[in-house]
Amino acid sequence: MDRYPLLEDLLTSDESTKHRVGLEAAEHVLSISGHRGSGIPQRQGAKPTPDLWYPENNEERIEYFKSVWDLVYNNIDRYNEEHFEKTIGVLTGNSRRLASNSRLSRTIQSTFSGLIAHRDVDAGDILTATSRIVHYDSGSFSEDLQKSWKEFEHEIIDQDIHTKLKRYISGYNTVDYSEEREEATKRQIANLAGDVVTDPQLLKDEIGWILEENGKPSRIFGSELGQQDATGRMIDVFIEGLRTARPDAACTVFGSYLEEVVDSCENPPEDLFLRLRKDPHLANYFPFLARKSDPTDRAAIMIYNSAKQDEISVDLLIEIRYIARMGNLSEQSFARIGSYLLDAGTAKAAGIFVNIACDYYRTDSSSIADSDLILEALTHPDYTNQNSKFNIFERWFEWGELANIAILQNHPDRLRIAEFISNCLEQNQAGGELSQYFDRVLRPLFEEQPMKTWDLVAGVLDSTPHRTQLEYWLSGREVNSDGPAILLVPESELWKWVDKDPDKRASILVRCLPDITHADWWGLTQKLLIRHGDKPRVFEELRALPMGRMGSEEQFHIWRGKLQELKRNATDPIVKRWLSQEIQAVDRLTP
């Protein structure tokens, strides 16, 4: 144990920097398996290997682990907040690895008992670590050790209501919701809800962290509270808790609770929501709680009116999307909310409407009722304003879905969507993210209005070096592609475009052409070679084989045969020379 004194010096020091180094070293010790591998850091080239201590047997190894574990735990109150949390992580993170040894198990259980009683330790972390040992690891333990861990789990869970709530509400344990255990878990949560409803003070004591929780156990607990508290006794407890909660508190338990009690409260839900709206400390939580508990058109209008009256930020109108997703937002309300958001004149407000509209039309297959509003939302000029603080590219999925709906429903100005894409690409705005929607948005336009759509796309190819994704898509090489879109452009328009600046545009067209894997690849390729194959960049960059040139030996044989047949039938000398070059490329790649 010749390195133990060094570790002891670090962890018992009064210096924060030494604590950090010591905790990292301790974590390394506790995480190793104890084998003397050849890759140990002490071996440095030709230097002599240091004569360091190694355990002679398993008992010495276990004793060393125990000494390091105790050293970490016994000094926990020396550390600042960051290193305190790190210590908890070191102990809980390595407990599963060490618990299979009965002696170390006793040490771990003793430590966990001390930690769960510590005022600054989240009991949920200790309960979760214990539960994972019991339910994931103990199957390989001896019978006595299994029993010991199960008894220990029951002992620390049953200490009080706090530990019970932490065990079943905080976090998510997949074992609890397995087919064998889910019903028992739900009964435990229902019993806890009953205890809290009987004595609301129990909830008051825990409300701070309960409002932070999110996930399946939180939803079940909230619903059970609501079902057992039909008169709404707990509402005031939750509301008082919100006054000291963080602005981004999840409020999942409260929302699930209200979902059950709103319809049965003596006062209509408007009274409750009015309390939230009119209180500056609570208004921030109102939109989520309103749509969660009463996901109807009525709640959407309340949220909308609250924003209009400056009670809440316009940003919080995003909660209306969940009402729209459920199909509960009326057409009239949708139009009012959309107009309000677009009148706000900001890219962020328009982006929120894109989200709401996407969810609204996802559940409604009828024609877009407010197509002008939709088009305005899709093409807001500030989306591509580099000075704008809002980033539409975080909402490309919704944007792409809505754009596809607008195009398929034949909005008369749908080419404005293609113009928007062109502007994004010309300004190098999220071409990679946008490219996955080329096929859904641009292809229908190419099929319906190929010449006008090509004019827009050609403008991008001309004006920006940031065109790689567009070239890939036109060639059909993009993953999200239904085939080479360049083949949808009338050939006369293509050649007219190339011929105006052949030195530049011919080489651009090279990168837009399909390869040999596409059935119709040869027509444009041959014509480009005949027209501009004398240009070195065209001849050298044009390739028949797919990028990466991956394929089976059989596939290469088929491609070689196609190229040979084309060469036999070719009459243009440049075409024949290019085909010979491609055949040689196949031969180099074939064993």
NUGUVEX-688273 format. One line per 2 residues: number of its first residue (from 1); their letters; for each residue x, y, z of C-alpha. Coordinates in steps of 0.001 Angstrom, whole numbers, always signed. Each point is the difference from the previous one (the first is absolute). Example, Ala and Ser with C-alpha at 12.3 -4.5 7.8 and 13.67 -1.06 7.14 Angstrom:
BEGIN
1> as> +12300/-4500/+7800 | +1370/+3440/-660
//
This chain:
BEGIN
1> md> +0/+0/+0 | +2926/+2290/-745
3> ry> -2190/+2472/-1923 | -2701/+202/+2644
5> pl> +1777/+2724/+2038 | +85/+2189/-3106
7> le> -3745/-452/-463 | -557/+668/+3690
9> dl> +1991/+3228/-227 | -2137/+1176/-2934
11> lt> -3396/-807/+1497 | +715/+1294/+3487
13> sd> +1539/+3232/-1252 | -1647/+3392/+385
15> es> +696/+836/-3648 | -2834/-402/-2521
17> tk> +2389/-801/-2857 | +1416/-2945/+1943
19> hr> -3523/-1239/+705 | -745/-102/-3726
21> vg> +3164/-1967/-782 | -565/-2328/+2946
23> le> -3594/-768/-994 | +1053/-755/-3563
25> aa> +2696/-2343/+1279 | -2407/-1677/+2432
27> eh> -2542/-524/-2741 | +2668/-1648/-2119
29> vl> +925/-2349/+2855 | -3601/-971/+752
31> si> -864/-529/-3649 | +2815/-2417/-885
33> sg> -409/-3744/+105 | +3276/-624/+1789
35> hr> +1862/-1705/-2887 | +3600/+954/-783
37> gs> -392/+699/-3717 | +3005/+672/-2229
39> gi> -1380/+3416/-962 | +461/+1612/+3404
41> pq> +1108/+3656/-153 | +3184/-636/+2018
43> rq> +1547/-1816/-2972 | +1597/+2695/-2125
45> ga> +2112/-1295/-2833 | +3467/-1190/+1008
47> kp> -129/+1564/+3465 | +228/-2425/+2913
49> tp> -3381/-981/+1386 | -518/+1594/+3445
51> dl> -46/-2433/+2904 | -3560/+735/+1122
53> wy> -2195/-1867/+2420 | -2534/-2507/-1303
55> pe> -2354/-2151/+2087 | +1311/-3503/+502
57> nn> -3456/-1537/+271 | -3680/+802/-173
59> ee> -221/+831/+3703 | +2646/+2719/-365
61> ri> -1789/+1318/-3086 | -3332/+203/+1864
63> ey> +1683/+1677/+2965 | +1509/+2583/-2337
65> fk> -3345/+756/-1619 | -1616/+334/+3436
67> sv> +2737/+2368/+1207 | -404/+2238/-3058
69> wd> -3811/-79/+269 | +108/+953/+3697
71> lv> +2520/+2755/-714 | -2312/+1559/-2573
73> yn> -3111/-254/+2154 | +1532/+1098/+3302
75> ni> +1224/+3267/-1495 | -3172/+928/-1866
77> dr> -728/+3059/+2142 | +3365/+1541/-858
79> yn> -972/+566/-3609 | -1638/+2926/-1753
81> ee> -3350/-494/-1748 | +1502/-1149/-3298
83> hf> +2288/-2547/+1634 | -2743/-1083/+2405
85> ek> -2161/-953/-2979 | +2987/-1681/-1614
87> ti> +490/-2076/+3160 | -3603/-1203/-102
89> gv> +533/-970/-3636 | +3212/-1885/+779
91> lt> -1672/-2009/+2757 | -3331/-744/-1663
93> gn> +1599/-526/-3423 | +2406/-2664/+1237
95> sr> -2259/-1701/+2535 | -1416/-2491/-2498
97> rl> +3484/-1107/-1008 | +1027/-696/+3595
99> as> -3231/-1288/+1555 | +533/-3621/-1023
101> ns> +2538/-323/+2828 | -1694/-526/+3352
103> rl> +2549/+2036/+1980 | -185/+2938/-2397
105> sr> -3798/-298/-28 | -92/+634/+3744
107> ti> +2168/+3087/-512 | -2202/+1254/-2849
109> qs> -3185/-516/+2002 | +1466/+1827/+2984
111> tf> +1052/+2871/-2253 | -3405/+173/-1691
113> sg> -1742/+106/+3381 | +2177/+2952/+966
115> li> -503/+1782/-3304 | -3765/-371/-20
117> ah> -108/+1733/+3374 | +2348/+2780/-1139
119> rd> -1752/+3353/-335 | +1726/+843/-3293
121> vd> -427/-3345/-1775 | -2913/-702/-2310
123> ag> -1449/-3226/+1395 | -1174/-862/-3492
125> di> +3616/-523/-1145 | +622/-2514/+2787
127> lt> -3319/-1767/-492 | +586/-281/-3733
129> at> +3489/-1452/+471 | -1356/-2505/+2531
131> sr> -2897/-991/-2224 | +2343/-651/-2917
133> iv> +2136/-2306/+2112 | -3073/-1890/+1220
135> hy> -1809/-304/-3312 | +2805/-89/-2567
137> ds> +3003/-1562/+1751 | -995/-2104/+2984
139> gs> -1079/-2949/-2129 | +3650/-1083/-116
141> fs> +548/+497/+3743 | -47/-2707/+2618
143> ed> -3385/-695/+1584 | +982/+1707/+3260
145> lq> +1333/+3065/-1787 | -3154/+269/-2114
147> ks> -2088/-100/+3152 | +2212/+2593/+1652
149> wk> -446/+2487/-2857 | -3762/-522/-241
151> ef> -390/+565/+3729 | +2204/+3075/-196
153> eh> -2098/+1444/-2833 | -3206/-455/+1988
155> ei> +1662/+1513/+3068 | +1053/+3246/-1687
157> id> -3191/+358/-2043 | -2256/-436/+3015
159> qd> +1784/+2591/+2132 | -2627/+2684/-638
161> ih> -2263/+1559/-2653 | +2958/+1887/-1463
163> tk> +1961/-3133/-853 | -3115/-1741/-1291
165> lk> -817/+2895/-2317 | +3606/+245/-1142
167> ry> +58/-3713/-791 | -3180/-124/-2041
169> is> -381/+3523/-1411 | +3531/+1271/-582
171> gy> +1581/-1316/-3160 | -1068/-3067/-1964
173> nt> +907/-3597/+721 | -771/-2269/-2964
175> vd> -288/-3022/+2286 | -2910/+1664/+1802
177> ys> -1907/+125/-3272 | +810/-3469/-1248
179> ee> -2952/-2246/-713 | +456/-1825/+3304
181> re> +318/+3078/+2227 | -1961/+2834/-1598
183> ea> -3282/-636/+1800 | +1755/-294/+3355
185> tk> +1867/+3243/-681 | -3203/+1812/-849
187> rq> -1592/-1267/+3218 | +2932/+1351/+1976
189> ia> -428/+3402/-1678 | -3764/-67/+589
191> nl> +605/-714/+3701 | +2449/+2898/+211
193> ag> -2560/+2281/-1659 | -2578/-1105/+2546
195> dv> +2363/+822/+2873 | +628/+3474/-1438
197> vt> -3685/+756/-581 | -773/-1040/+3575
199> dp> +2724/+2286/+1337 | +781/+2875/-2455
201> ql> +2871/+1108/+2226 | +1935/-2970/-1365
203> lk> -163/+1560/-3468 | +936/+3445/+1324
205> de> +3229/-1397/+1397 | +960/-1559/-3349
207> ig> -1506/+2452/-2490 | +3288/+1615/-1043
209> wi> +1541/-3050/-1639 | -3344/-1527/-1024
211> le> -692/+2978/-2264 | +3358/-660/-1692
213> en> -722/-3633/-815 | -943/-1137/-3485
215> gk> -716/-3423/-1441 | -2357/-2936/+262
217> ps> +34/-361/+3827 | -773/+3725/+353
219> ri> -2971/-279/-2346 | -1361/-3050/+1803
221> fg> +412/+1647/+3413 | -1692/+3202/-1165
223> se> -2909/-1937/-1480 | -403/-2045/+3182
225> lg> -15/+3178/+2083 | -2724/+1432/-2223
227> qq> -2126/-3122/+113 | +170/-124/+3786
229> da> -470/+3748/+507 | -3180/+707/-1938
231> tg> -673/+3215/+1940 | +3333/+1557/-914
233> rm> +1419/+351/+3535 | +3560/-218/-1297
235> id> -260/+2877/-2487 | +1048/+2609/+2550
237> vf> +2962/-2135/+1052 | +1242/-148/-3587
239> ie> -590/+3696/-623 | +1932/+1003/+3097
241> gl> +2798/-2315/-1084 | +179/+1714/-3380
243> rt> +803/+3317/+1661 | +3464/-1261/+896
245> ar> +509/-2412/-2920 | +2434/+590/-2828
247> pd> -1489/+1688/-3112 | +679/-3151/-2037
249> aa> -1423/-2457/+2534 | -1609/-2917/-1848
251> ct> -3272/+121/+2002 | -840/-3473/-1313
253> vf> -1551/-1197/+3255 | -2141/+3135/+296
255> gs> -1065/-174/-3636 | -986/-3668/+231
257> yl> -1830/+736/+3244 | -1985/+2845/-1593
259> ee> -841/-2212/-2965 | -2008/-2164/+2397
261> vv> -1584/+2664/+2224 | -870/+2904/-2329
263> ds> -3289/-1430/-1189 | -1123/-897/+3516
265> ce> +1043/+3165/+1841 | -2794/+2043/+1544
267> np> +1272/+3098/-1829 | +474/-58/-3773
269> pe> +3613/-302/-1237 | -27/+3641/-1112
271> dl> +86/+1027/+3667 | +3120/-2043/+650
273> fl> +1726/+1172/-3156 | -915/+3611/+734
275> rl> +1868/-306/+3296 | +3059/-1167/-1866
277> rk> -236/+2607/-2763 | -415/+2988/+2270
279> dp> +2845/-873/+2345 | +3388/+1108/-1428
281> hl> +1731/-2804/+1916 | -2272/-2665/-1507
283> an> -873/+1201/-3505 | +3026/-1725/-1515
285> yf> -1455/-3405/+964 | -3529/+754/-1194
287> pf> +245/-1057/-3707 | +1406/-3452/+760
289> la> -2444/-685/+2829 | -2953/+1265/-2045
291> rk> +674/-2150/-3041 | +997/-3014/+2117
293> sd> -3117/+36/+2140 | -2500/+1272/-2553
295> pt> +1350/-721/-3515 | -2899/+1695/-1779
297> dr> -684/+2972/-2190 | -1085/+1806/+3160
299> aa> +3487/-322/+1495 | +1633/+1107/-3269
301> im> -2033/+3204/-1 | +844/+643/+3652
303> iy> +3713/-337/-795 | -399/+2237/-3058
305> ns> -1862/+2674/+1994 | +2634/-128/+2711
307> ak> +2713/+762/-2549 | -2056/+2798/-1560
309> qd> -389/+1583/+3419 | +3778/-227/+629
311> ei> -474/-2374/+2919 | +2305/-2563/-1577
313> sv> +2720/+10/-2637 | -1005/-667/-3598
315> dl> +2519/-2865/+110 | -2340/-1952/+2294
317> li> -2628/-270/-2744 | +2033/-3019/-1120
319> ei> -2049/-2004/+2529 | -2989/+311/-2339
321> ry> +1689/-2416/-2389 | -910/-2902/+2317
323> ia> -3672/+974/-154 | +275/+184/-3785
325> rm> +1683/-3412/-85 | -2978/-1533/+1782
327> gn> -2362/+1454/-2597 | -1666/+2289/+2553
329> ls> +877/+3388/-1488 | -2830/+1559/-1993
331> eq> +579/+1494/-3433 | -1069/+3434/+1239
333> sf> +2408/-101/+2959 | +2798/-1273/-2226
335> ar> -432/+2974/-2328 | -160/+2519/+2874
337> ig> +3114/-1365/+1658 | +1882/-182/-3311
339> sy> -838/+3579/-909 | +1066/+1194/+3434
341> ll> +3353/-1791/-198 | +758/+1277/-3495
343> da> -1052/+3541/+939 | +2630/-151/+2741
345> gt> +2462/+458/-2859 | +2759/-2220/+1369
347> ak> +1567/-3144/-1380 | -452/-1713/+3340
349> aa> -3746/+639/+80 | -318/-1214/-3601
351> gi> +1987/-3115/+890 | -2392/-728/+2868
353> fv> -2884/+183/-2460 | +1828/-2439/-2293
355> ni> +43/-2490/+2890 | -3666/+528/+837
357> ac> -1053/-217/-3648 | +2018/-3162/-587
359> dy> -1796/-1729/+2877 | -3358/+1470/-1006
361> yr> +130/-1350/-3564 | +1595/-3257/+1049
363> td> -3355/-970/+1489 | -2131/+1589/-2712
365> ss> +162/-1277/-3576 | -2285/+2739/-1323
367> si> +1253/+2881/-2096 | +2040/+2736/+1621
369> ad> -2525/+2616/+1015 | +2425/+2897/+485
371> sd> +2539/-673/-2718 | +1280/+3577/-96
373> li> +773/-130/+3708 | +1813/-3289/-478
375> le> +2084/+1329/-2873 | +903/+3115/+1973
377> al> +1083/-2154/+2932 | +2099/-2268/-2222
379> th> +1852/+2813/-1752 | +509/+2590/+2725
381> pd> +2919/+2187/-1139 | +1675/+89/+3394
383> yt> +556/-3769/-40 | +3080/+620/-2126
385> nq> +1019/+3230/+1701 | +3344/-740/+1615
387> ns> -660/+2704/+2601 | -3204/-1683/+1119
389> kf> +207/-1648/+3411 | -2463/-2676/-1102
391> ni> +1198/-3116/-1806 | -2670/-1565/-2220
393> fe> +2406/-2818/-745 | -855/-1525/+3367
395> rw> -3491/-539/-1405 | +837/-1359/-3452
397> fe> -2085/-3133/+560 | -3192/+1988/+579
399> wg> +939/+2428/-2752 | +512/-2828/-2499
401> el> -3236/-1752/+968 | -2030/+3182/-367
403> an> +1692/+1031/-3239 | -798/-3388/-1500
405> ia> -3665/+362/+982 | -193/+3481/-1558
407> il> +1594/-1151/-3243 | -2095/-3146/-359
409> qn> -3147/+2084/+507 | +1020/+2191/-2938
411> hp> +305/+3392/+1619 | +133/+2473/-2912
413> dr> +3184/+1637/+1345 | +1741/-3181/+1058
415> lr> +3092/+930/-2023 | +737/+2464/+2783
417> ia> +1001/-3011/+2072 | +2596/-905/-2635
419> ef> +1172/+3622/+95 | +425/-269/+3750
421> is> +2116/-3140/-413 | +2074/+1800/-2605
423> nc> +595/+2903/+2365 | +1070/-2367/+2779
425> le> +2509/-1727/-2252 | +1348/+3230/-1464
427> qn> +651/+1278/+3532 | +1472/-3336/+1101
429> qa> -2800/-406/+2547 | -349/-3632/+1166
431> gg> +365/-1646/-3395 | +732/-3354/+1655
433> el> -3151/+52/+2125 | -2136/+1335/-2837
435> sq> +1204/-2569/-2525 | -2078/-2774/+1555
437> yf> -3112/+1897/-1127 | +1065/+667/-3607
439> dr> -1841/-3084/-1179 | -3244/+781/+1842
441> vl> -6/+3703/-826 | +1882/+551/-3271
443> rp> -863/-3201/-1880 | -3764/+699/-196
445> lf> +822/+3481/-1313 | +2360/-1428/-2612
447> ee> -2738/-2407/-1090 | -2636/+2746/-280
449> qp> +2000/+3055/-1076 | +3396/-1278/-1144
451> mk> +1160/+3107/-1856 | -820/+2506/+2765
453> tw> +1397/-2274/+2675 | +3175/-554/-2016
455> dl> +474/+3758/-357 | +65/+290/+3807
457> va> +2288/-2984/+498 | +2333/+1069/-2792
459> gv> +334/+3373/+1686 | +1310/-1767/+3103
461> ld> +2434/-2119/-2029 | +1309/+3176/-1591
463> st> +245/+2241/+3021 | +1439/-2000/+2883
465> ph> +2815/-2476/+628 | -2202/-1561/+2720
467> rt> -1911/-2184/-2431 | +1335/-3483/+677
469> ql> -3179/-1366/+1608 | -2128/+1390/-2813
471> ey> +2286/-1573/-2617 | -186/-3322/+1823
473> wl> -3778/+131/+39 | -292/+965/-3686
475> sg> +2241/-2945/-908 | -2033/-2442/+2081
477> re> +2958/-771/+2275 | -1627/+1555/+3082
479> vn> -1320/-2605/+2449 | -3427/+1658/+188
481> sd> -570/-37/-3741 | -2564/-1659/-2231
483> gp> +2300/+151/-3024 | +2023/+2558/-1975
485> ai> -2063/+3202/-13 | +2227/+1413/-2743
487> ll> -1828/-2342/-2391 | -3229/+1920/+689
489> vp> +1464/+3149/-1573 | -696/+408/-3746
491> es> +3284/-660/-1813 | -420/+3105/-2109
493> el> -15/+2107/+3172 | +3083/-1753/+1350
495> wk> +2058/+603/-3132 | -1254/+3551/-298
497> wv> +1250/+609/+3537 | +3374/-1709/-566
499> dk> +644/+1707/-3314 | -193/+3476/+1536
501> dp> +3139/-704/+2076 | +1365/-3377/-1080
503> dk> +3391/+260/+1728 | -1658/+310/+3404
505> ra> -3327/-1719/-411 | +1070/-3146/-1843
507> si> +2087/-1098/+2983 | -2892/+841/+2353
509> lv> -2294/-2208/-2070 | +2528/-2836/+306
511> rc> -719/-189/+3730 | -3761/+51/-589
513> lp> -94/-3058/-2276 | -954/-3521/+1133
515> di> +2506/-2856/-105 | -212/-3435/-1561
517> th> -2228/-1336/+2771 | -2947/+1946/-1483
519> ad> -1757/-1409/-3041 | -161/+3300/-1907
521> ww> +3503/+1216/+828 | +1571/-212/-3467
523> gl> -2138/+2467/-1978 | +1145/+3251/+1634
525> tq> +3485/-1346/+724 | +624/-797/-3669
527> kl> -1322/+3355/-1180 | +2131/+1882/+2526
529> li> +3098/-1848/-1257 | -839/+768/-3617
531> rh> -654/+3669/+740 | +2654/+736/+2610
533> gd> +2176/-3090/+458 | +2947/+1920/-1477
535> kp> +109/+2062/+3193 | +2539/-1627/+2376
537> rv> -2128/+509/+3148 | -3031/-1633/-1629
539> fe> +1971/-2977/-1320 | +1918/-554/+3223
541> el> -2829/+542/+2518 | -2781/-1898/-1790
543> ra> -236/-3533/+1359 | -2158/-2992/-861
545> lp> +543/-1864/+3255 | -1793/+1001/+3189
547> mg> +1866/+2075/+2561 | +2003/-2233/+2311
549> rm> -8/-2607/-2776 | -1405/-2671/+2256
551> gs> -1481/-3114/-1487 | +275/-3761/-249
553> ee> +2214/-1721/-2527 | -3129/-1013/-1892
555> qf> -1227/+3599/-64 | +3319/+1255/-1361
557> hi> -198/-2672/-2699 | -3474/+1214/-1019
559> wr> +1138/+3638/-95 | +3023/-933/-2116
561> gk> -2251/-1755/-2478 | -2272/+3054/-294
563> lq> +2961/+2318/-572 | +1485/-2321/-2650
565> el> -3308/-135/-1851 | -268/+3806/+61
567> kr> +3557/+263/-1322 | -734/-2394/-2872
569> na> -2960/+2137/-1040 | +1715/+3384/+529
571> td> +1131/+2053/-3003 | +1296/+3168/+1669
573> pi> +3744/-327/+757 | -215/+1872/+3324
575> vk> -2875/-2219/+1121 | +1969/-3136/-939
577> rw> +3128/+1234/+1810 | -2018/+825/+3121
579> ls> -1672/-3435/-6 | +3438/-1654/-316
581> qe> +1105/+1980/+3039 | -3010/-1185/+2008
583> iq> +518/-3641/-1038 | +3580/+237/+1240
585> av> -1313/+1407/+3301 | -2253/-3055/+355
587> dr> +2915/-2313/-735 | +2112/+1653/+2711
589> lt> -2745/-625/+2555 | -685/-3597/-1026
591> p> +2157/-2767/+1540
//
